[in-house]
Amino acid sequence: MAPELSGKRLELLKEGAPKISSVAVFWNGTNQGNPKVLKDSETAALALKLKLHPLEVRSAEDFDVAFRAVTKVRAEALMPLPDPLITTQLKRVVEFTAKHRLPAIYPSSETVEDGGLMSYGPNTADQFRRAAVFVDKILKGTKPAEIPVEQPIKFEFVINLKAAKQIGLIVPPNVLVRADKVIK
């Protein structure tokens, strides 16, 4: 679902930080799904009148170069795409965005709970509950191949007001009321 969610993340980022006009996007070229997500992000950015700066990272060492590129292109916000490599570096991304006072939106609420500004994505707790139902069915004899694949049905939008204050951002009230969770 990552391609479909990237546009929604950009929309929420733009609504939460209305003055931004350019967004750096961290993406992993070795992840076969990321080019599609990036393409959908570019389409959404056009509709939102945002300039995207795709910055490819293929290893942990590439992040220092990507951070310098964010500064060089004068991106006003950041959106890392969902990817295992990028997930391992999110602590560094959160520290960078705080230091450079950049709004950012992440794929998971855990990053926001750890100091990131905002996230939009599937509700992790709900996914674990659904996984338990599958395990139960398998333990009761259902063959895994007989269980239909399900996509997430519960999503959450989380905002960290401490992070907003740290970067000098006042999140508009109409965005705050849409959040499923606000960290104060």
N, C-alpha and C positions, 0 to 999 in steps of 0.2 A: 504494500500500500504506500510505500515511500514516495513514488511519483505524485500520487494524488495529494498527499499531505504536505509536500513541499510548498505548493501554492498557498495553502491555508496558513502555513507558518510565516511565509512572507507577508501575507495579508495582516496577520496578527502583529507581526513586528512593525509594519508600517502604521497600523492603528495605535500601537503602544508608544511608538516614537515617530509622530507624524512629520517631523522636520527632516527625516532622513531621505536621501535621494540615491544613495549608493550602498550596496551590500556586498561584502566579501563572502564567498562561499567556499568552504573547505570541502574538497571531495577527493576520493581515493580512486585513481584510475585503474587500479588492479581489481576493484570490485565491479563485477560485470553489470550490476544493477545501477551503479552511480551515473553512467552517461545518460540513461533515461531520466533519472531523477533530476539531473542537472538541466537537461533539455526542458522538462516540465517547469523547472524553477525559472528558466529564462522566459518561457511563455508567460508565466504568472507575473514576472517582473515587468514585462512590457505593459501588461494591463494595469499594473500599479504605478507605472511611470518611474520604475526603479532601474538603476544601472547595476548589473551584476558584474562582479569581478571573480570569476572562478579561479581558485588557487588549488592546484593539485598537490596532494601529499601521498606519497607511496611508502613512507617509512617514518618512524618517530623522529628521525634526524631532519626530515623535510619541514618540520613545524617551525623551526627557527627562521628558515627562509620564507615560509608562508607568513609568519608574523611581520617580518620586515616588509614583505610585499603589501600587506594590509595598510601599513603606514605610508608606503610609497605611493599607492594608488589613492590614498586619502579616503578609504572606505569609511562610511559613517555608521556601519553596523556589520554584524557578522552572523552567518548561519552555517554551522557545520552540518553536513549531511549525515544521516544514520549510516554507520560503518564500524565494524569492530576495531580497526586501527584508530580511527578518530575517537572512538569511545575511550580507548586507553589513554588518550591525551587530553581529555576534557578538563581535567584539573588545570592544566597549563593554559587551555583556552579561556577558562573562567578568569584565571589570574591576569592574563593578557587583556581581556576586555575590561576588567575592573581598572587596571593600571592606565589604560588608554581611554577610559570613559566611553566605551562603545556599547550600545545596546546589542543584545544577542538573543537568539531564540534557539532552543535545543530540542532534540527529539524526545527526551524523557524527563520526567519530573524529578528524578533523582539528582540530576545536574542542578536544577533550580534549588533543591533542598541543600545542595552543597555550595550555594553561593551564586549560581547563574541567575540571569534576569527573568527569563520566561521560557516556557516549554509548551509544546502541543504534541500529543501523541497518544497511542493506545494506553489505557489504564493497566499498568503492570499487575496490580493485585487481581484485577478481573481476569487477566490472561492466566495467572496461576490457578485461580479457581476453576477456570474452564479446563486447564490441563489436568487437574485432579479428576474431573468427570471422565476424561478420556482414559486415564490410568485405571479408574474404577471399571470402566467397560472392558478394558483389556484383561484385567485381573479376573473378570467374570466370564471370560471366554470369547469375547468379540475379537475377531481378527483385525489388526490395525488397518489393513487395506479396505475393510468394510466401513470404517469410520470416515465420514466426509470431512474434508478440510474446511475449517472455519476461519474467517477473517475476524479481526477484533471488531467488537460492536460498541465498546464503551471507550470513549476518548476523554482526555482531560486537558484543560488549559490552566497552567499554574504560573503565578507571578510572584516574584520575590521583591517586596517593597524595600527591604534593606539594601539589596543590590541596586535598585533604582535610585535610592538616595545616594549611594556611594558614587554613582556615575553622574549624578545631577539631573536625573530624569524624573519628571512628574508624569506618571501614567494617567492618561485621561480617565475620568470617572466612568464613561461609557465602556471602556475596556475592562476596568476593574470589576464591574458588575457581571461581565461575561465569564470571568474566571471561575473555575470550579474550586480553586484553592488560592488563597492569598497569604503569603508568608510575610508577617509583620516584624 
